Amino acid sequence: MPAATPAEWAAAACLGTSITAAAVGLWLFLLDADLADFDPRRLLDTDAGARLLVETVRAKATVREAALTVAALLMLLTAAPEGTS
């Protein structure tokens, strides 16, 4: 088996550091978390929560319009011109 190159050692070190950092970050995030910290009802009772709901509805409508536009464009672009087979 050939010896690893310095680039492979560096890649392995970066991968190990990334995995360790992600695990430690998640552990620190959940270290003192209570179930009440993840309750979304507290946010929805504020003005920011109301604004979030409004923007969610607007985003849903925008995605629906974009999907219809994409479907219409695909139909136009894939249709054969008249007089051709």
Summary of the structure (lengths in Angstrom):
residues: 85
radius of gyration: 25.7
end to end distance: 59.5
largest distance: 70.6
contacts: 138
relative contact order: 0.04
helix: 76%
strand: 0%
